[in-house]
Amino acid sequence: MESVQNIKQRFEIIGNDPKLNRAIEKAIQVAPTDISVLVVGESGVGKESIPRIIHSLSHRKHGKYIAVNCGAIPEGTIDSELFGHEKGAFTGANNAREGYFEVADGGTIFLDEVGELPLTTQVRLLRVLENGEFIKVGSSQVQKTNVRIVAATNVNMFDAIEKGKFREDLYYRLSTVDIPLPPLRDRKEDIHLLFRKFAADFSHKYKMPPIKLREDAIVFLQKYRWSGNIRQLRNVAEQISVLETNRDISLATLQSYLPVEGSTLPSVIGGKKSDSDFATERDILYKVLFDMKSDLNDLKKLTLELMKNGAKVQDINPGLIQKVYGSKEVDSEISFEEEPRRNILPSTNTVEHTRFDEADEDDENYLVAETVEEEEVLKLEQKEIELIKKSLERHKGKRKAAADELGISERTLYRKIKQFDL
């Protein structure tokens, strides 16, 4: 059995943290077996090193090793990627295709970000873990595969199980052995070692002298939180190596390359907006839309009164004028008597409106048609209100169930409730 130190040198793993050493020890111990392993840790801690160690020390080391980023494959194609498909299984499937589980037969598959797998794919994966069987997309033939699965995730699997996003039985099949990797902030003594390694690598890559940190910069480096872990540290080392002409890096220079913790990071605090935040924004948007619709209706009423009376604006309806224009005082010169009434009609394509470009059209016919249309709209609204009320009563106020029964979306139902003040 190889030692931890030899494995570190072989896979270029830097650090002497006890938690890191323990993770490598567990990888060495489980490598000769075929049990499934789940590597857990934050994004950027180097989880991809563990499955490579396991594969290289196992009896499968001469077989295929395939790393799959489950979060990077679209949901509609991931089954085809993992298990393959038959010709004509879906649009664009012009040829049969072997999936990763077929290609890696006798080897190892590393499923990175396994927590992102769709539930339907989780069912297929569970079958592979239980009896080594899978079915290609578009096929009915069961195929066998002898693959060792090592998975990794940066999400809290118990939270995902509780929310119904991950199957509990699949979790226990994957995590026969858990190998946790510590975040960089818990490996303070290793941070400067890693930075020096990255600085030396970039010095060789870009053919320039290596950068060196001053003492106060080293202290700050070790106290910094490093939310992006090793990946973030490596990016900072590369930026400084390329951009700084002075190779002696001060504290001020180092700080200029790091976001202020907890203030300028480009992320939402808490990860996601709460449901109440979205509900508040939605209510505000609905209110704006309802106000706009109300203003439009008032403008239509004003236009109709102007057409009926043919009088000056201030003689019509002072209350309506105030609602539309915000003031009762309107320019007294405004009059619609000289203009043909057809020029001020709102543009519409409804069948009730008659054509006004014909010279022999009677204005009264239009007003009758407009009145009939308004009456029909009112009757339709009353029926709509009645249907919504009855549906809500039947489902005891549950909007989703009522929306399903009415054949509309829950959002549309919510808008109707607000519109009709139910």
Solvent accessible surface area in square Angstrom, and as a share of the most:
residue,aa,sasa,rsa
1,M,186,0.83
2,E,63,0.28
3,S,54,0.35
4,V,30,0.17
5,Q,98,0.43
6,N,76,0.39
7,I,0,0.00
8,K,10,0.04
9,Q,126,0.56
10,R,126,0.46
11,F,30,0.12
12,E,127,0.57
13,I,26,0.13
14,I,47,0.24
15,G,7,0.06
16,N,99,0.51
17,D,19,0.10
18,P,103,0.65
19,K,120,0.51
20,L,10,0.05
21,N,40,0.20
22,R,121,0.44
23,A,1,0.01
24,I,0,0.00
25,E,68,0.30
26,K,42,0.18
27,A,0,0.00
28,I,8,0.04
29,Q,99,0.44
30,V,13,0.08
31,A,0,0.00
32,P,80,0.51
33,T,57,0.33
34,D,76,0.39
35,I,64,0.33
36,S,13,0.08
37,V,0,0.00
38,L,0,0.00
39,V,0,0.00
40,V,42,0.24
41,G,17,0.17
42,E,60,0.27
43,S,48,0.31
44,G,7,0.06
45,V,8,0.05
46,G,20,0.19
47,K,12,0.05
48,E,87,0.39
49,S,18,0.12
50,I,3,0.02
51,P,0,0.00
52,R,96,0.35
53,I,0,0.00
54,I,0,0.00
55,H,18,0.08
56,S,21,0.14
57,L,42,0.21
58,S,5,0.03
59,H,121,0.54
60,R,13,0.05
61,K,110,0.46
62,H,167,0.74
63,G,32,0.31
64,K,113,0.48
65,Y,65,0.25
66,I,30,0.15
67,A,66,0.51
68,V,6,0.03
69,N,74,0.38
70,C,3,0.02
71,G,47,0.45
72,A,75,0.58
73,I,33,0.17
74,P,91,0.58
75,E,128,0.57
76,G,77,0.74
77,T,61,0.35
78,I,1,0.00
79,D,28,0.15
80,S,10,0.06
81,E,43,0.19
82,L,0,0.00
83,F,0,0.00
84,G,0,0.00
85,H,16,0.07
86,E,59,0.27
87,K,146,0.62
88,G,60,0.57
89,A,33,0.26
90,F,88,0.37
91,T,139,0.81
92,G,58,0.56
93,A,5,0.04
94,N,108,0.55
95,N,110,0.56
96,A,61,0.47
97,R,79,0.29
98,E,96,0.43
99,G,0,0.00
100,Y,52,0.20
101,F,0,0.00
102,E,45,0.20
103,V,59,0.34
104,A,0,0.00
105,D,78,0.40
106,G,31,0.29
107,G,0,0.00
108,T,1,0.00
109,I,0,0.00
110,F,4,0.02
111,L,0,0.00
112,D,32,0.17
113,E,34,0.15
114,V,0,0.00
115,G,16,0.16
116,E,96,0.43
117,L,5,0.02
118,P,22,0.14
119,L,87,0.43
120,T,98,0.57
121,T,1,0.00
122,Q,0,0.00
123,V,77,0.44
124,R,71,0.26
125,L,0,0.00
126,L,15,0.08
127,R,86,0.31
128,V,10,0.06
129,L,27,0.13
130,E,97,0.44
131,N,73,0.37
132,G,14,0.14
133,E,35,0.16
134,F,4,0.02
135,I,44,0.22
136,K,19,0.08
137,V,31,0.18
138,G,59,0.57
139,S,30,0.19
140,S,109,0.70
141,Q,128,0.57
142,V,66,0.38
143,Q,44,0.19
144,K,140,0.60
145,T,15,0.09
146,N,90,0.46
147,V,23,0.13
148,R,4,0.01
149,I,4,0.02
150,V,0,0.00
151,A,0,0.00
152,A,0,0.00
153,T,1,0.01
154,N,60,0.31
155,V,57,0.33
156,N,90,0.46
157,M,9,0.04
158,F,125,0.52
159,D,67,0.35
160,A,13,0.10
161,I,35,0.18
162,E,148,0.66
163,K,145,0.61
164,G,44,0.42
165,K,115,0.49
166,F,5,0.02
167,R,84,0.31
168,E,93,0.42
169,D,60,0.31
170,L,0,0.00
171,Y,15,0.06
172,Y,123,0.47
173,R,101,0.37
174,L,1,0.00
175,S,18,0.12
176,T,79,0.46
177,V,29,0.17
178,D,52,0.27
179,I,0,0.00
180,P,75,0.47
181,L,13,0.06
182,P,11,0.07
183,P,23,0.14
184,L,1,0.01
185,R,49,0.18
186,D,73,0.38
187,R,9,0.03
188,K,98,0.42
189,E,141,0.63
190,D,2,0.01
191,I,0,0.00
192,H,36,0.16
193,L,66,0.33
194,L,9,0.04
195,F,3,0.01
196,R,141,0.51
197,K,59,0.25
198,F,23,0.09
199,A,4,0.03
200,A,54,0.42
201,D,59,0.31
202,F,4,0.02
203,S,15,0.10
204,H,156,0.70
205,K,120,0.51
206,Y,76,0.29
207,K,181,0.77
208,M,60,0.27
209,P,84,0.53
210,P,78,0.49
211,I,10,0.05
212,K,147,0.62
213,L,7,0.04
214,R,109,0.40
215,E,133,0.60
216,D,71,0.37
217,A,0,0.00
218,I,26,0.13
219,V,72,0.41
220,F,54,0.23
221,L,0,0.00
222,Q,46,0.20
223,K,149,0.63
224,Y,12,0.04
225,R,121,0.44
226,W,0,0.00
227,S,60,0.39
228,G,27,0.26
229,N,0,0.00
230,I,35,0.18
231,R,133,0.49
232,Q,34,0.15
233,L,0,0.00
234,R,106,0.39
235,N,70,0.36
236,V,6,0.03
237,A,0,0.00
238,E,42,0.19
239,Q,79,0.35
240,I,0,0.00
241,S,0,0.00
242,V,71,0.41
243,L,115,0.57
244,E,41,0.18
245,T,135,0.79
246,N,87,0.44
247,R,45,0.16
248,D,64,0.33
249,I,2,0.01
250,S,23,0.15
251,L,51,0.25
252,A,73,0.56
253,T,32,0.19
254,L,0,0.00
255,Q,78,0.35
256,S,87,0.56
257,Y,41,0.16
258,L,14,0.07
259,P,44,0.27
260,V,100,0.57
261,E,80,0.36
262,G,67,0.65
263,S,78,0.50
264,T,88,0.51
265,L,61,0.31
266,P,134,0.84
267,S,82,0.53
268,V,86,0.50
269,I,164,0.83
270,G,78,0.75
271,G,57,0.55
272,K,162,0.68
273,K,90,0.38
274,S,57,0.37
275,D,124,0.64
276,S,74,0.48
277,D,67,0.35
278,F,107,0.44
279,A,31,0.24
280,T,77,0.45
281,E,86,0.39
282,R,87,0.32
283,D,56,0.29
284,I,105,0.53
285,L,104,0.52
286,Y,10,0.04
287,K,129,0.55
288,V,73,0.42
289,L,80,0.40
290,F,40,0.17
291,D,67,0.35
292,M,120,0.53
293,K,89,0.38
294,S,53,0.34
295,D,89,0.46
296,L,95,0.47
297,N,61,0.31
298,D,11,0.06
299,L,81,0.40
300,K,108,0.46
301,K,115,0.49
302,L,4,0.02
303,T,28,0.16
304,L,21,0.11
305,E,47,0.21
306,L,13,0.06
307,M,8,0.03
308,K,100,0.42
309,N,90,0.46
310,G,14,0.13
311,A,26,0.20
312,K,85,0.36
313,V,6,0.04
314,Q,64,0.28
315,D,94,0.49
316,I,25,0.12
317,N,56,0.28
318,P,74,0.46
319,G,40,0.38
320,L,18,0.09
321,I,2,0.01
322,Q,85,0.38
323,K,131,0.56
324,V,42,0.24
325,Y,129,0.49
326,G,59,0.57
327,S,47,0.31
328,K,119,0.51
329,E,157,0.70
330,V,31,0.18
331,D,83,0.43
332,S,57,0.37
333,E,143,0.64
334,I,67,0.34
335,S,40,0.26
336,F,51,0.21
337,E,117,0.53
338,E,159,0.71
339,E,88,0.40
340,P,58,0.36
341,R,97,0.35
342,R,135,0.49
343,N,97,0.50
344,I,41,0.21
345,L,34,0.17
346,P,58,0.37
347,S,119,0.77
348,T,54,0.31
349,N,156,0.80
350,T,56,0.33
351,V,140,0.81
352,E,53,0.24
353,H,39,0.17
354,T,55,0.32
355,R,158,0.58
356,F,37,0.15
357,D,105,0.54
358,E,75,0.33
359,A,114,0.89
360,D,126,0.65
361,E,49,0.22
362,D,69,0.36
363,D,61,0.32
364,E,120,0.54
365,N,81,0.41
366,Y,8,0.03
367,L,39,0.20
368,V,95,0.55
369,A,17,0.13
370,E,26,0.12
371,T,58,0.34
372,V,64,0.37
373,E,30,0.13
374,E,75,0.34
375,E,89,0.40
376,E,76,0.34
377,V,68,0.39
378,L,105,0.52
379,K,132,0.56
380,L,118,0.59
381,E,57,0.26
382,Q,115,0.51
383,K,127,0.54
384,E,54,0.24
385,I,34,0.17
386,E,89,0.40
387,L,104,0.52
388,I,4,0.02
389,K,98,0.42
390,K,95,0.40
391,S,0,0.00
392,L,29,0.14
393,E,130,0.58
394,R,145,0.53
395,H,54,0.24
396,K,178,0.75
397,G,49,0.47
398,K,135,0.57
399,R,86,0.31
400,K,132,0.56
401,A,32,0.25
402,A,0,0.00
403,A,2,0.01
404,D,98,0.51
405,E,82,0.37
406,L,51,0.26
407,G,66,0.64
408,I,60,0.30
409,S,64,0.41
410,E,76,0.34
411,R,162,0.59
412,T,36,0.21
413,L,0,0.00
414,Y,28,0.11
415,R,79,0.29
416,K,36,0.15
417,I,32,0.16
418,K,103,0.43
419,Q,54,0.24
420,F,30,0.13
421,D,128,0.66
422,L,72,0.36
